[in-house]
Amino acid sequence: LLFVSALGLINIGLASLEQRTHELLIRRALGATRWSIASLVLGSAIILALIVSIAAVAVSFGLVSIASSFWDASSPVSPPVYPYEAAIGAVIAAFITALAGSVVPAIKASRLQPALALR
């Protein structure tokens, strides 16, 4: 499942790279290093993973809280408890998937030739 997610992120990253090619080429023409271009692409993927992870944890925590508030105290089944370990694992998996999915676009972005910006 994470592999499929990484493939989706690669496709999104490459599509985003197509839109940002001119900007990245201008940066390269003005002296940006290959590493700075690659780190820009990787950094945007990390920031996106951070935002999505925070939103997902907040929504899931809220849903578990709402579900447990409706739980009847006399019920033989215990109320739902938020799985903190699973949330931490999901956040770590999201960051690993974001990094894996942005490596290919970062490499492609770092290989852009600055002379193409002059066209």
Secondary structure, 3 states (H helix, E strand, C coil): CHHHHHHHHHHHHHHHHHHHHHHHHHHHHCCCCHHHHHHHHHHHHHHHHHHHHHHHHHHHHHHHHHHHHCCCCCCCCCCCCCCHHHHHHHHHHHHHHHHHHHHHHHHHHHCCCHHHHHC
